[in-house]
């Protein structure tokens, strides 16, 4: 997967780590989302971003954050 997809997948996994599923007997496990489910969600997000005309571009290391 691309670096952008890896970041999205890490964010999805992190969200599920931080938000345990109620009623799940394994709720103490931080990995209750299966890796295949996480990869699938990542692919869908990447596909939808592409279809919407969005492009994920990595900032150069020396780039300054945008000011509003």
C-alpha positions in Angstrom: 0.0 0.0 0.0 1.0 3.6 -0.5 2.3 5.7 2.4 -1.0 7.6 2.4 -3.0 4.3 2.7 -0.7 3.2 5.5 -1.5 6.4 7.4 -5.2 6.0 6.8 -5.1 2.4 8.0 -3.2 3.4 11.1 -5.8 6.1 11.9 -8.6 3.5 11.5 -6.9 1.0 13.8 -6.2 3.8 16.3 -9.8 4.9 16.3 -10.9 1.4 17.1 -8.2 1.0 19.7 -9.6 4.1 21.4 -13.3 3.3 21.1 -14.0 -0.2 22.4 -17.0 -2.0 21.0 -19.8 -2.3 23.6 -21.1 -5.8 24.0 -18.0 -7.4 22.6 -16.6 -10.1 24.9 -13.1 -9.1 23.7 -13.6 -5.4 24.4 -10.4 -5.2 26.3 -8.5 -6.2 23.1 -7.4 -3.1 21.2 -7.6 -5.1 17.9 -11.2 -5.9 17.7 -11.3 -4.7 14.0 -9.9 -7.4 11.8 -6.9 -6.4 9.7 -8.8 -7.4 6.6 -11.6 -5.1 7.6 -9.2 -2.3 8.2 -7.5 -2.8 4.8 -11.0 -2.9 3.1 -12.0 0.4 4.8 -8.7 2.0 3.7 -9.2 0.9 0.1 -12.7 2.3 0.1 -11.5 5.6 1.5 -8.7 5.9 -1.0 -11.1 5.0 -3.9 -13.7 7.6 -2.8 -11.0 10.3 -2.4 -9.8 9.6 -5.9 -13.3 9.6 -7.3 -14.0 12.9 -5.6 -10.9 14.4 -7.3 -8.7 14.5 -4.2 -5.1 13.7 -4.3 -3.0 12.9 -1.2 0.5 14.5 -1.5 3.2 14.1 1.0 4.7 17.4 2.2 8.4 17.9 1.8 10.3 17.6 5.1 11.2 21.3 5.1 7.6 22.5 4.4 6.1 24.9 6.8 2.6 24.3 8.1 -0.1 26.4 6.4 -1.3 29.4 8.3 -5.0 30.4 8.3 
